Amino acid sequence: MRRRAIEILRQWKANPEKKPMILHGARQVGKTWLMMEFGKTEYKNTAYVNFDGNPRMEILIQLEGYVIPIEVKAAKNLQAKSLKFYRDAFAPEKAARLSLADCRIDGGLYNIPLYMAGKVRNILLMSLEMDR
C-alpha cells in the first residue's frame, strides 16, 4: 500500500500540468508520514506546515526589491489581525492572503485562493509589473 501511494505521488509530480495537492483523510492513517517520506525521497528541500491549533501562518518574502507580507489561512474567515497590524505599521505596497475565499484585490491586498498557492509569485510579479 505504501509503495502504491508513493508511486501515485510520483506520477503527480511528473505531470507537467499538475495542480496543488490537498491531502485529506481520516486521522492516524499515515498522511503526514506519506508526505514527509515523499518530500524526503523526491525533493531536495521540503517544508512541513501544520495548522492544528493555529489556523494561520505569516510569511515575509522579498520580490523584486519589495518585502511582501503573506498570510496563509486555513479558513474562510478573512479577519487578518497580524497582517493588518503589519500593514498599518510598515505600509507595504503589496500584501497577500491565501485562504479558502475567492480571488480579489482590495487596496494592495491580494486575496488568493489556496488552490492557486503555486502561482503566488507570478501573481505578485504581474502586479508589480503593472504598477511600473
C-alpha positions in Angstrom: 0.0 0.0 0.0 2.8 2.5 0.9 4.7 1.8 -2.3 1.5 2.3 -4.3 0.8 5.6 -2.6 4.4 6.9 -3.2 4.0 5.8 -6.9 0.8 7.8 -7.2 2.6 10.9 -5.8 5.5 10.3 -8.3 3.0 10.3 -11.1 1.5 13.6 -9.8 5.0 15.1 -9.6 5.8 14.1 -13.2 2.6 15.6 -14.6 3.6 19.0 -16.2 0.0 20.2 -15.7 -0.2 19.2 -12.1 -2.3 21.2 -9.7 -1.6 21.8 -6.0 -2.3 18.8 -3.9 -4.5 18.8 -0.8 -4.3 15.5 1.1 -7.1 14.8 3.5 -8.5 11.7 5.2 -9.2 10.0 8.5 -7.0 10.7 11.5 -3.9 8.5 12.2 -3.8 6.7 8.8 -0.3 7.9 7.7 -1.0 11.1 5.7 1.8 13.1 7.3 4.3 10.2 7.1 3.4 9.7 3.4 4.1 13.4 2.6 7.2 13.6 4.7 8.6 10.4 3.0 7.7 11.7 -0.4 9.3 15.0 0.2 12.5 13.4 1.6 12.9 11.0 -1.3 11.7 13.2 -4.2 12.8 16.8 -3.4 16.0 18.5 -2.3 14.1 20.7 0.3 10.7 20.3 1.9 8.7 22.3 4.4 6.2 20.9 6.9 3.3 23.3 7.9 0.7 22.2 10.4 -2.4 24.3 11.0 -3.6 22.3 14.1 -4.3 24.8 16.8 -3.3 27.8 14.7 -5.4 28.3 11.5 -2.9 30.9 10.1 0.7 31.4 9.3 2.6 34.6 8.3 5.5 34.8 5.9 7.6 37.7 4.6 9.1 37.3 1.1 11.4 39.5 -0.9 10.4 40.0 -4.5 12.0 42.5 -7.0 13.3 44.5 -4.1 10.0 44.6 -2.2 9.2 42.9 1.1 5.8 41.4 0.8 3.9 40.0 3.8 1.8 36.9 3.1 -0.7 35.3 5.5 -1.9 31.8 5.0 -5.3 31.0 6.5 -6.9 27.6 6.6 -10.4 29.0 6.8 -12.8 31.4 5.1 -12.6 34.0 7.9 -10.6 36.8 6.4 -10.0 38.9 9.6 -6.3 39.1 9.4 -5.2 40.9 12.6 -1.5 40.3 12.3 -1.5 41.1 8.6 -3.5 44.3 9.3 -1.1 45.2 12.1 1.9 44.7 9.8 0.3 46.8 7.0 -0.6 49.6 9.4 2.9 49.7 10.9 5.0 49.3 7.7 2.7 50.3 4.8 3.9 47.7 2.3 2.8 48.4 -1.3 1.6 44.8 -1.7 0.4 42.1 0.7 -1.2 38.7 0.1 -3.5 36.4 1.9 -4.0 32.8 0.9 -7.3 31.4 2.1 -10.4 29.4 1.2 -12.1 32.6 0.0 -12.4 33.8 -3.6 -9.8 35.7 -5.5 -10.0 39.5 -5.1 -7.8 42.7 -4.7 -8.6 45.3 -2.0 -6.2 48.2 -1.9 -2.9 46.4 -2.4 -4.1 43.3 -0.5 -4.4 40.3 -2.8 -6.7 37.5 -1.6 -5.5 34.4 -3.4 -7.4 31.1 -3.1 -5.3 28.2 -1.6 -5.7 26.2 -4.8 -3.6 28.9 -6.5 -0.8 28.8 -4.0 1.7 27.7 -6.6 1.0 30.9 -8.6 1.5 33.5 -5.8 4.9 34.6 -7.0 3.6 35.0 -10.6 0.5 37.0 -9.4 2.6 39.3 -7.3 5.2 39.8 -10.1 2.5 40.7 -12.6 1.0 43.2 -10.1 4.4 44.8 -9.6 4.9 45.0 -13.4 1.5 46.6 -13.9 2.4 49.3 -11.3 5.6 50.3 -13.2 
